[in-house]
Amino acid sequence: MKLFGKTSAATPTPRRRLSDDVVRERLALDADTAYRFQRNRTLTGSTSPRLGVAADHGDTSLVTPRQQSHQLRRRRRHLGLMLVSILAACGGIWWTMSQYIATPTIQLVSLPLVRDTGMYREAIDHYLAANPVERLLPLLNQPKLLATVQATHPEVKSLAITPGSFARPEIRLAIRQPVASWAVSGHDRYVDDSGVAFDINYYPTPPIQVLDQTGIRVDTNGVVASNRFLGFIGKLVGYARDMHYPLEKIVIPADTTHQIQGYVAGYDCPIKFSIDRPAGEQAEDMARTIEYLKLHTITPQYIDVRVDRRVFYRS
């Protein structure tokens, strides 16, 4: 007898009343339903080959927003590194070209009108050809380059290099300005106040010209002798000018190859110098002697400063 009337058809049958086959089929159906894709469910962890390949190729419909953010971040980082690498490579190429010496521009300091600089460019190119590594400015040995150029062109006093563009740096050469000249074997030789003799002069002819009265042919043995004389004369002229007693004439007297006579501007008597004694010391003795003679109103016939710590004069 049923206490509550007819049993409803919608009431599920208890599992204990079901057979084992029915229970297994229902469990399998529930498990399959649990792994089905449903609305608002993520696809992460899917074992489907088609979905995995689509996700690897960036299919946005199968990739979560978080994965998209990571992918975009990685792509931006990659593009940024590529851009920085390209800019660094371009900067390195530009720096190398600006520091490289291929065809330098030669300019003479204080002599902008002089255009014939081919001989200096040839000397520099010869040095760079022998030392190709030094074509880069940071590796260039400028003192050695200057010494090499001065070996064939002693009129060059100094050089300075400034980077240019496209392998064309500017090399500025300072040229020596002569203070005295000496006619040797039909051509003039010059000397500056540091005692360096040279043959090419771009400046006006110096006012002091050495008058040679020895009668000796300098060209026979003479380059060494003339260089020694000119070096001493140049230093003497420079020291005398610094002491405010500039020389206006220099004579090499007869019967000597180690002495000269100088004449101070506004002072008539000759002053005897020796090339075997430092020019600076003799110029200092000359200045002191002239001041002493002026103070005592003595008019000498000559002044002799050739001996160390001794000065001779004849009134």
Secondary structure as UniProt FT lines:
FT   TURN            9..10
FT   HELIX           15..17
FT   HELIX           20..34
FT   TURN            39..40
FT   TURN            44..45
FT   HELIX           49..56
FT   TURN            57..58
FT   HELIX           60..62
FT   HELIX           65..99
FT   STRAND          105..108
FT   TURN            109..110
FT   TURN            112..113
FT   HELIX           118..130
FT   HELIX           132..135
FT   HELIX           137..139
FT   HELIX           142..152
FT   TURN            154..155
FT   STRAND          156..162
FT   STRAND          170..175
FT   STRAND          180..184
FT   TURN            185..186
FT   STRAND          187..191
FT   TURN            193..194
FT   STRAND          197..198
FT   STRAND          208..212
FT   HELIX           218..242
FT   TURN            243..244
FT   STRAND          247..252
FT   TURN            254..255
FT   STRAND          259..264
FT   TURN            265..266
FT   STRAND          271..274
FT   TURN            275..276
FT   HELIX           279..295
FT   TURN            296..297
FT   STRAND          302..304
FT   TURN            308..309
FT   STRAND          312..314
//
